[in-house]
């Protein structure tokens, strides 16, 4: 799309690179909401073992999502420093992590690359 139509938060080649980097890969974050909905439903079960299992899995998925977010942030910052020397990296890790936690079809701006694509 047209860069001028984007909100200021999403403008620029560095932000485009971060969006494409996130959109080209899968992450647990984009499945987090559906997983949590299922686990919360299981947490309503009268069976104590099902509730306990759902709670443990919920914490494990949340922890994995946070760890993945930290690792994605570090990779994004390193790649931006390599590809765009001199550009500030402040806020890019959070920008990438927030985008990675959104369901792909609901992301705005819409993904411009396919999953698995490397040339962007």
GULUM-779326 format. One record per residue (C-alpha): residue number from 1; x, y, z. Coordinates in Angstrom, 2 decimals. Layout:
N
+-----+---------+---------+---------+
!   n !    east !   north !      up !
+-----+---------+---------+---------+
! NUM !       X !       Y !       Z !
...
+-----+---------+---------+---------+
END
This chain:
120
+-----+---------+---------+---------+
!   n !    east !   north !      up !
+-----+---------+---------+---------+
!   1 !    0.00 !    0.00 !    0.00 !
!   2 !    0.70 !    3.66 !   -0.10 !
!   3 !    3.05 !    4.71 !    2.70 !
!   4 !    1.29 !    8.06 !    3.16 !
!   5 !   -2.00 !    6.29 !    3.96 !
!   6 !   -0.43 !    4.54 !    6.96 !
!   7 !   -0.57 !    5.96 !   10.47 !
!   8 !    2.72 !    7.58 !   11.58 !
!   9 !    3.43 !    4.56 !   13.80 !
!  10 !    3.72 !    2.29 !   10.73 !
!  11 !    5.60 !    4.55 !    8.29 !
!  12 !    9.15 !    4.17 !    7.08 !
!  13 !   11.39 !    1.49 !    5.63 !
!  14 !   12.50 !    0.21 !    9.05 !
!  15 !    8.93 !   -0.35 !   10.23 !
!  16 !    8.10 !   -2.01 !    6.89 !
!  17 !   11.07 !   -4.33 !    7.38 !
!  18 !    9.87 !   -5.24 !   10.90 !
!  19 !    6.35 !   -5.94 !    9.62 !
!  20 !    7.70 !   -8.12 !    6.80 !
!  21 !   10.06 !   -9.91 !    9.19 !
!  22 !    7.18 !  -10.77 !   11.52 !
!  23 !    4.74 !  -11.62 !    8.72 !
!  24 !    7.19 !  -14.03 !    7.06 !
!  25 !    7.28 !  -16.36 !   10.06 !
!  26 !    4.94 !  -18.22 !   12.39 !
!  27 !    4.88 !  -17.53 !   16.11 !
!  28 !    3.01 !  -18.88 !   19.11 !
!  29 !    1.78 !  -15.35 !   19.74 !
!  30 !   -0.65 !  -15.35 !   16.84 !
!  31 !   -2.26 !  -18.52 !   18.20 !
!  32 !   -2.22 !  -17.28 !   21.80 !
!  33 !   -5.75 !  -15.87 !   21.86 !
!  34 !   -7.46 !  -18.98 !   20.41 !
!  35 !   -5.42 !  -21.22 !   22.73 !
!  36 !   -6.34 !  -19.11 !   25.76 !
!  37 !  -10.03 !  -19.21 !   24.83 !
!  38 !   -9.96 !  -23.02 !   24.73 !
!  39 !   -8.01 !  -23.23 !   27.98 !
!  40 !  -10.36 !  -20.83 !   29.75 !
!  41 !  -13.29 !  -22.95 !   28.61 !
!  42 !  -11.52 !  -26.06 !   29.96 !
!  43 !  -10.92 !  -24.18 !   33.21 !
!  44 !  -14.68 !  -24.14 !   33.77 !
!  45 !  -14.74 !  -27.94 !   33.89 !
!  46 !  -16.02 !  -29.53 !   37.10 !
!  47 !  -13.13 !  -32.02 !   36.86 !
!  48 !  -10.25 !  -30.75 !   39.02 !
!  49 !   -7.58 !  -32.50 !   36.93 !
!  50 !   -8.83 !  -30.87 !   33.72 !
!  51 !   -8.82 !  -27.44 !   35.38 !
!  52 !   -5.33 !  -27.97 !   36.79 !
!  53 !   -4.03 !  -29.17 !   33.41 !
!  54 !   -5.60 !  -26.19 !   31.63 !
!  55 !   -4.03 !  -23.80 !   34.14 !
!  56 !   -0.57 !  -25.35 !   33.77 !
!  57 !   -0.79 !  -25.27 !   29.96 !
!  58 !   -2.03 !  -21.65 !   30.09 !
!  59 !    0.98 !  -20.57 !   32.14 !
!  60 !    3.34 !  -22.54 !   29.90 !
!  61 !    1.94 !  -20.96 !   26.72 !
!  62 !    2.09 !  -17.48 !   28.27 !
!  63 !    5.70 !  -17.99 !   29.38 !
!  64 !    6.68 !  -19.35 !   25.96 !
!  65 !    5.01 !  -16.36 !   24.29 !
!  66 !    6.97 !  -13.91 !   26.44 !
!  67 !   10.27 !  -15.73 !   25.85 !
!  68 !    9.59 !  -15.83 !   22.12 !
!  69 !    8.78 !  -12.11 !   22.20 !
!  70 !   12.11 !  -11.30 !   23.86 !
!  71 !   14.01 !  -13.42 !   21.32 !
!  72 !   12.12 !  -11.88 !   18.38 !
!  73 !   12.90 !   -8.42 !   19.73 !
!  74 !   16.62 !   -9.17 !   19.96 !
!  75 !   16.67 !  -10.61 !   16.42 !
!  76 !   14.77 !   -7.62 !   15.03 !
!  77 !   17.13 !   -5.12 !   16.65 !
!  78 !   20.22 !   -6.98 !   15.42 !
!  79 !   18.87 !   -7.26 !   11.87 !
!  80 !   17.84 !   -3.59 !   11.77 !
!  81 !   21.31 !   -2.53 !   12.95 !
!  82 !   22.81 !   -4.67 !   10.17 !
!  83 !   20.47 !   -3.56 !    7.36 !
!  84 !   19.84 !    0.04 !    8.42 !
!  85 !   23.00 !    1.31 !   10.12 !
!  86 !   22.45 !    4.52 !   12.03 !
!  87 !   18.68 !    4.07 !   12.33 !
!  88 !   17.32 !    4.10 !   15.89 !
!  89 !   16.01 !    0.77 !   17.16 !
!  90 !   14.02 !    2.12 !   20.09 !
!  91 !   10.52 !    0.67 !   20.18 !
!  92 !   11.06 !   -1.80 !   17.33 !
!  93 !   11.14 !   -4.88 !   19.57 !
!  94 !    7.79 !   -4.02 !   21.12 !
!  95 !    6.36 !   -3.07 !   17.70 !
!  96 !    7.39 !   -6.48 !   16.34 !
!  97 !    6.19 !   -8.41 !   19.37 !
!  98 !    2.78 !   -6.72 !   19.37 !
!  99 !    2.38 !   -7.48 !   15.67 !
! 100 !    3.42 !  -11.10 !   16.21 !
! 101 !    0.69 !  -11.56 !   18.82 !
! 102 !   -2.06 !  -10.49 !   16.43 !
! 103 !   -3.95 !  -13.05 !   14.38 !
! 104 !   -2.48 !  -12.79 !   10.87 !
! 105 !   -5.78 !  -12.03 !    9.11 !
! 106 !   -6.53 !   -9.22 !   11.56 !
! 107 !   -3.19 !   -7.42 !   11.31 !
! 108 !   -3.15 !   -3.81 !   10.21 !
! 109 !   -1.50 !   -2.90 !    7.90 !
! 110 !   -2.18 !   -6.13 !    6.05 !
! 111 !    0.75 !   -8.54 !    5.57 !
! 112 !    2.69 !   -7.86 !    2.36 !
! 113 !    4.74 !  -11.08 !    2.37 !
! 114 !    3.84 !  -14.76 !    2.52 !
! 115 !    4.93 !  -17.05 !    5.30 !
! 116 !    8.37 !  -18.46 !    4.71 !
! 117 !    9.35 !  -15.70 !    2.28 !
! 118 !   12.95 !  -14.57 !    2.83 !
! 119 !   13.48 !  -11.81 !    0.24 !
! 120 !   11.95 !   -8.64 !    1.60 !
+-----+---------+---------+---------+
END
